[in-house]
Amino acid sequence: MKDFFKQYIPYYKNYKLQFFYSLVGIILVAASTSGTAYAIQPLLDDIFINKDENMLYMMPFIIIALYTAKGFGRYIQSYYISFIGQDITRIVRDKLFSHVLTLDMDFFQKRHGGELVSRIVNDINRIQGAVSNSVAEFLRETLTIVGLIGLVIYHSPELAFYGLVVLPLAIYPLSKLAKRMKKLSFKSQESNSDITSSLSESFNNIEIIKANSTEKIEATKFSVHNMIFFKYNMKAIKTNELTSPLMEIIGAIAFATVIIVGGEKVISGEMTTGTFSSFIAALFMLYTPIKKISTLYNKMQDAIAANERINDIMSKEATILTGNLQLPENINKISFNNVELKYEDFTALKDINLEANKGEIVALVGDSGGGKSSLINLIVRFYDTTKGDILLNDESIKDIDIKSLRESISIVTQRVYIFNDTIAANIAYGYEVDEIRVIEVLKQAHAYDFVMAMKKGIHTVLDEFGTNLSGGQRQRIAIARALYKNPKILILDEATSALDNKSESIISEVIQEVSQDKITFIIAHRLSTIKNASKIAVFKSGKILSIGTEQELLSSCFEYQRLYNSANI
């Protein structure tokens, strides 16, 4: 717990005024609670026993003042401490999300998106209470305990000893419960991540689920995760709720002792009825904040477990580091020199030697898993070479600033990414919207007609994943986005796969036009797409078997002949 607060205490320096107001509220609540217990003594001794009429008319105002102060104090404490907690969690959530975005593609490949959502949303929500309400409640209950202990000692140090001596006995079992609570909280949060992952996976793949009538299978899978989550939560509740009966039993022992000793003092005349009643009231009130602190301690274990999961993500560092050089104004060539790429134990690329010059269209062909997309991933630096190097002009790609590199590359994949925003915003993604430029690239991508046929034209809002567009329309929007950027390197990974033959032919002509001042890479299984390529690299099992024009490969490369014949069957 010490490490937890050591991590979050620096945040509090930005909320000095709010914390001061909260502290005022906490003091009002604690003082009013102790004052209420103290008021029992004059209520009994002065009013009921001594028949003091002045005190009779003063006491109602005292009671009203005490409870008004308590209510007002609780309100300002709750408001300002909630403000602190909400704002700290906002900052931590921003920080965590920003950090996650800096991590390598390899990290995202190994982590389920639903798990990351759970860390950023659910885990941080669990911290919120710990850095705000729990802190306030702990301070309030601690001050209340101090006030009430002071009152019981003031009334009778001897009785205070009998009433409080049993409290240390509770420390050991409470600490054991807290440790178990932390373990259960961690498992509960992991289980919650599984639920989020299951939901995310189902909603992202709803088309395939519907198409295969597997709703019941997915519902059963979700139900299993949900049941595990339920069981962990019930175990946590059972552990947490043991605190209350434990404190009740310990309190009962203390009260029984106090009644015997205190009762004898009242009978013998050593203590008045009012003083004893005030003492008993204070002692009764004392066990409530002690019990609350015990419960808070258990709840804190939930926040600590969540924080450990967050720190696990924050401890991850990007391994693909940016260089210091800005990308050259003109990229005249890209050279792959003896490049090798391994994903853990799997070799995706080996002994790759390839050169692409400005104005050339370089086609990459081969069966799935041959290494074509892996080569593209190296250009964008989603991954780094295991051996060998990639040169832009004569500079290693690793020495170039990664932001300037990616700003100079446009990539269109078979899977089109559409944001829930306007068509114009989707096309200009990452840049300011220039409507004239948007229309220009829409025409180039042969998407202008269908976009302008929509009611709001380029201001039409697209659904998530672009479900209000056809597959071919989504592909053209993606091509328009790539052209809007006016990149130095253009990469098309099965970019025309969703287009009909006529549209594909038109887009091929567009690519031919825009590639004059660019280096263009095309991955295609439909060989008609690459008929105008300057050179074709034939991939198989992570190696380049041959490089040449279509005519050269048809006469000299058996693998390309096979691919060509398969495509024309």
Number of C-alpha atoms within 10 A of each C-alpha: 11 6 8 17 13 10 11 13 10 9 16 15 9 11 15 11 11 19 20 14 16 25 20 15 27 29 21 25 27 24 21 23 23 25 19 19 22 22 18 21 21 19 21 18 17 17 18 13 13 11 13 14 11 10 14 15 11 10 16 12 11 15 15 11 13 20 18 15 20 21 16 15 23 22 15 19 28 18 15 23 27 20 16 23 23 18 16 22 20 15 12 19 19 13 13 18 17 11 16 19 11 12 17 18 15 14 14 13 9 8 11 17 16 19 21 20 16 20 24 20 14 17 26 22 19 20 25 21 20 25 25 23 21 20 17 24 21 20 17 25 23 18 21 26 23 15 19 28 21 15 21 28 14 11 19 15 14 13 24 20 14 18 26 19 11 14 14 8 10 14 11 10 12 19 14 11 19 24 13 16 25 21 15 22 25 21 18 24 23 19 22 24 24 21 24 23 21 23 16 17 15 17 10 12 11 14 11 12 16 10 9 9 11 13 15 10 11 15 13 12 13 18 14 12 18 16 13 17 20 15 13 20 18 14 16 23 13 12 17 21 14 14 20 14 11 15 20 14 11 17 22 14 14 21 20 13 15 23 16 10 14 24 16 13 16 15 11 10 10 11 16 17 19 22 21 23 19 24 29 21 20 26 25 17 18 24 19 18 20 18 19 18 19 23 18 19 21 25 21 25 22 24 25 22 24 25 20 14 17 20 12 10 18 15 8 14 14 15 12 17 15 17 16 11 16 13 21 13 8 12 18 17 18 22 21 20 16 16 22 22 23 16 12 7 6 8 14 20 26 19 16 21 17 16 14 19 18 18 20 20 25 26 28 26 25 23 14 12 13 20 24 28 15 18 22 20 15 18 22 20 20 13 20 22 19 14 15 16 20 24 18 22 16 12 16 15 25 21 16 20 16 21 12 15 23 17 16 18 20 22 22 24 18 16 16 17 15 21 17 14 16 18 23 23 23 23 28 21 17 10 11 9 15 14 13 9 16 23 20 16 23 27 16 22 25 20 20 20 11 12 21 15 10 11 9 12 16 21 16 16 18 18 14 12 15 20 12 12 15 11 15 18 19 22 27 28 28 26 28 26 25 23 25 23 20 17 21 22 25 24 24 21 22 18 25 26 19 18 17 10 13 9 16 18 15 14 21 18 15 15 21 16 12 17 20 13 18 22 24 29 23 26 26 21 19 17 16 15 22 21 15 18 19 17 22 25 23 23 24 19 17 21 20 22 16 17 19 18 16 22 10 14 20 17 10 13 17 13 19 23 15 12 18 18 11 11 12 9 5
